Amino acid sequence: MDTVWMLALIVIVGYVLSVFVHPYVKCGRCKGLGRHHGALFSYSQRPCHHCAGTGRTRRFGAYLLGRGKRTRPTGRVQPPTRAS
């Protein structure tokens, strides 16, 4: 029974380490391309809404551990803040 617990601990530690090293996976909706083709006009393309055009999404373990948060700006212009 102790070997089962030791094996489970090794698997969990290995998964946590892999999440820290590789927090992203290929987007399942756009298959890592970052874009979708149009249904009516197949030559037209638009950014993937699931991965925001990056082609990558965070792994489930990365959500739990808080790894791989987006650091790039969203493209929206923020209003200037006033210094009091």
C-alpha positions in Angstrom: 0.0 0.0 0.0 2.9 2.4 0.7 4.2 1.9 -2.9 0.8 3.1 -4.3 0.9 6.3 -2.2 4.6 6.9 -3.3 3.7 6.4 -6.9 0.7 8.7 -6.6 2.9 11.4 -5.0 5.5 11.1 -7.8 2.8 11.5 -10.4 1.3 14.5 -8.7 4.7 16.2 -8.2 5.6 15.5 -11.9 2.4 17.0 -13.1 2.9 20.1 -10.9 6.4 20.6 -12.2 5.2 20.2 -15.8 2.6 22.9 -15.2 5.2 25.3 -14.0 7.5 24.6 -17.0 4.7 24.4 -19.6 1.5 26.3 -18.5 0.1 26.5 -22.0 -1.3 24.0 -24.5 -2.5 24.3 -28.1 -6.0 25.8 -28.4 -8.5 23.1 -29.1 -10.9 25.3 -31.0 -8.6 26.7 -33.6 -6.0 23.9 -33.3 -3.2 26.3 -32.4 -3.6 28.5 -35.5 -5.2 31.5 -33.7 -7.8 32.0 -36.3 -11.0 30.5 -37.7 -12.2 30.4 -41.3 -15.5 31.8 -42.2 -18.5 29.5 -42.8 -19.9 31.3 -45.9 -16.7 32.7 -47.3 -14.1 30.1 -46.5 -11.2 32.3 -47.5 -12.0 34.9 -44.8 -10.5 34.6 -41.4 -11.1 36.0 -37.9 -9.2 35.7 -34.6 -10.2 32.8 -32.4 -12.4 34.0 -29.5 -11.3 31.2 -27.2 -7.6 32.0 -27.2 -7.8 35.6 -28.4 -5.7 34.8 -31.5 -2.7 33.5 -29.6 -3.3 29.8 -30.5 -2.6 28.8 -26.9 -4.8 28.3 -23.8 -3.8 27.6 -20.2 -3.8 24.1 -18.8 -6.2 23.2 -16.1 -3.5 22.9 -13.5 -2.2 26.3 -14.5 -5.6 27.8 -13.5 -5.4 26.0 -10.2 -1.8 27.1 -9.5 -2.2 30.6 -10.9 0.5 30.1 -13.6 0.7 31.5 -17.0 -1.6 34.5 -16.6 -1.9 36.8 -19.6 0.7 39.5 -19.5 0.1 41.1 -22.9 -2.3 44.1 -23.1 -5.8 43.5 -24.4 -5.5 46.3 -27.0 -8.0 48.4 -25.3 -7.0 52.0 -24.5 -7.2 52.8 -20.8 -8.4 56.3 -19.9 -5.7 58.5 -18.3 -5.8 58.5 -14.5 -5.6 61.8 -12.6 -3.0 62.3 -9.9 -4.5 63.6 -6.7 
